[in-house]
């Protein structure tokens, strides 16, 4: 990876995995591009700062309010709103049941 690519969120995502990225970097990937004279990471950081650093507060903002934020147009507001809704739905899905282990044969079946 080129030296300057190490600073780009998308390249860091592929190189290091999503858990290695900070929240603003993940938001920058969702945004795709920045605003006039601002990279996506700066817009993402500004969005989080405006929500007191809280992803939950940012997600609670109505889509129309997101549209009024600098660097966020209709497409970016829609992507963010959709991502937050997907996260909500993911949390609402029941977790798959874990297998019960009562005897050594249960462990053998899992291997």
ABEGO torsion letter per residue (X at the ends): XBAAAAABAAAAAAAAEAAABBAAAAAAAAAGBBBBGBBAAAAAAAAAAAAGGBAAAAAABBAAAAAABBGBBAAAAAAAAAAAAAAAAAAABBBBBBBBBABAAAAAAAX
